[in-house]
Amino acid sequence: MISAISKTLVGFGLEKRSFCVKSYSQGTLQMARSALDEVSETGAFTRTPSTFRNFISKDPSSPFPAESGRYHLYISYACPWASRCLAYVHIKGLQKAISVSSVKPKWERTKETDDHMGWVFPSSSTEEPGAEPDLINGARNIRELYELASTNYSGKYTVPVLWDKKLKTIVSNESSEILRMLNTEFNVIAENASLDLYPPHLQSQIDEINEWVYVGINNGVYKCGFATKQGAYDEAAEKLYQALDKCEEILSKQRYLCGNTLTEADIRLFVTLIRFDEVYAVHFKCNKKLLREYPNLFNYTKDIFQIPGMSSSVNMEHIKKHYYGSHPTINLYGIIPAGPNVDYSTPHDRDRFST
Ligand SMILES: N[C@@H](CCC(=O)N[C@@H](CS)C(=O)NCC(=O)O)C(=O)O
């Protein structure tokens, strides 16, 4: 049995990652090639920062000026960080200005010569519904985009990737910063320019909420799922449920996290909540309480799902195929659980708060 498991992990290119101690320098991880590498000696998942941090600007003289048709957003529907960028493209009305395409949901080998597993494009538009071949660069996978943009890149090959078709490079691979660009810099082009998800009077409140929501919930579910020691898991699960309880309490009094106005903080929370019962509860062991057991959070998730444009940023088939199929160290046989198939388009009670 042990050798069968070991053989399967080698097939996934994961044996070394799962059983060897990684190299560290002053507590930070070096050369993480995938999220599965980012586990510290205490068994805690520790995310490494994104590398491409340029900003698109409304100033036409900037290196990356906001221009219709110039930028492409590479996403995976499975990824919460990429999905929040896609949600912004939809709700800001930027579909005509910024093209978008999704990779296939399940990680595959990205090179014949090493064992890296990552995001790949389908070879035809019919191979995997929702995913498209890379018509911009003809890349076979996301890794090749990073290699086009930088000859000495040594980090993870993550989505989202905001690509500049003119300079043929990556503008940004940091979703929190892509959200800020999409919110303000394209307003001359955006069909829904008046929607401001980061208005000046709420910025400090949004920043404060984002901080504990990221630590406890957005990243917290990954910390639960990728923990390799009980203590690391226990700590992450405790923080997760404290943060969820706090959200439930806030949302018992108001429609959204910052009051009765939808903000960036809500979109950032939503992408984790929509994956919660379908994936995180099982795959990441976040089962102390389900989203459906939190009346306010559950109805809030439906409310946001029903905002025009939001539901088309959610592809549950890709979400389930990815998580259950791409992390063999925590789901060796890649079995996708049958349920629970929650319908987020059913009526909710959030209209009880005035907007
Ligand atoms: N900081 C990044 C994180 C993005 C990220 O971690 N994306 C995951 C998918 S959910 C990824 O592409 N992982 C590839 C890998 O771990 O190799 C952001 O928010 O944009």
PDBQT file of the ligand as one rigid body, heavy atoms in Angstrom, charges set to zero:
ROOT
HETATM    1  N1  LIG A 401      -1.360  36.417  -4.279  1.00  0.00    +0.000 N 
HETATM    2  C1  LIG A 401      -1.957  35.804  -5.342  1.00  0.00    +0.000 C 
HETATM    3  C2  LIG A 401      -2.305  34.363  -5.031  1.00  0.00    +0.000 C 
HETATM    4  C3  LIG A 401      -2.810  33.638  -6.231  1.00  0.00    +0.000 C 
HETATM    5  C4  LIG A 401      -2.788  32.118  -6.034  1.00  0.00    +0.000 C 
HETATM    6  O1  LIG A 401      -2.299  31.605  -5.029  1.00  0.00    +0.000 OA
HETATM    7  N2  LIG A 401      -3.351  31.390  -7.007  1.00  0.00    +0.000 N 
HETATM    8  C5  LIG A 401      -3.333  29.945  -6.942  1.00  0.00    +0.000 C 
HETATM    9  C6  LIG A 401      -4.651  29.368  -7.359  1.00  0.00    +0.000 C 
HETATM   10  S1  LIG A 401      -5.948  29.596  -6.223  1.00  0.00    +0.000 SA
HETATM   11  C7  LIG A 401      -2.335  29.405  -7.946  1.00  0.00    +0.000 C 
HETATM   12  O2  LIG A 401      -2.340  29.801  -9.090  1.00  0.00    +0.000 OA
HETATM   13  N3  LIG A 401      -1.515  28.467  -7.512  1.00  0.00    +0.000 N 
HETATM   14  C8  LIG A 401      -0.571  27.817  -8.358  1.00  0.00    +0.000 C 
HETATM   15  C9  LIG A 401       0.388  27.012  -7.567  1.00  0.00    +0.000 C 
HETATM   16  O3  LIG A 401       0.294  26.996  -6.338  1.00  0.00    +0.000 OA
HETATM   17  O4  LIG A 401       1.263  26.433  -8.188  1.00  0.00    +0.000 OA
HETATM   18  C10 LIG A 401      -3.172  36.618  -5.690  1.00  0.00    +0.000 C 
HETATM   19  O5  LIG A 401      -3.994  36.893  -4.813  1.00  0.00    +0.000 OA
HETATM   20  O6  LIG A 401      -3.300  37.003  -6.831  1.00  0.00    +0.000 OA
ENDROOT
TORSDOF 0
